[in-house]
Amino acid sequence: MIYHPTTITYSMTQEKMSSEKIVNGVNVDNLFKTVVAVKGNPTIAKFNFKAKNRWIAGGNNRTTVNEFYGACQTHSRSKPFEYVKDEPPVLLGQDQGANPVEYALAALAGCLTTSLVYHAAAQGIKIDEVESTLQGDLDLQGFLGLSERIRNGYEKIDVTFRIKANAPEEKLQQLVELAQKRSPVFDIISNPTPVHVHLEPN
């Protein structure tokens, strides 16, 4: 995911910034320079991400991610990323990859973690370890069209964090709450996002 620096509201003295240039693998100096740049030109914060999907067979399909737009220019990876998706045998697939709803959990885990780590770095909090466990309840009656009262997607998602850091439990809880508040994927999943689906003419 791409972190949106306009959301950072912390202040650090120049002395602290110079003594903590890298925190949790995050270049704090560059992070705050980005904040200043975006404040001066909010257009820099506008990003557009793309994904291209291709069906293989059965439940197996593959998504390629390469170009994206951000900071007023288009960026291309040196090597595109490919995500293989399938279904387990119990869901009539060949188990060639995680299924789409498992990818949704992976996306949520990654975005919450990145949000937590970046905000911790901005506050000068060193994180030693972050692990999270996610699970979601899903009833197939929705997908199979057997009940209109049951939603197609997750009924709920539970996320549990385990964090080792040089901070008290209260501060870690604040970071977990801040991660939820600022994570783009958490926002996408927990709030309705307009999705427009079109059929391209042959």
Buried (B, 14 or more C-beta within 10 A) or exposed (E): BEBBBEBBEEEBEEEEBEEBEEBBEBEBBEBBEBBEBBEEEEEBBEBEEEEEEEEEEEBBBBBEBBEBEBBEEEEEEEEEEEBEBBBEEEEEBBBBBBBBBBBBBBBBBBBBBBBBBBBBBBBBBEBEEBEBEBEBEBBEBBBEEEEEEBEEEBEEBEBEBEBEBEBEEEBBEBBBEBBBEBBBBBEBBEEEEEEEEEEEEE
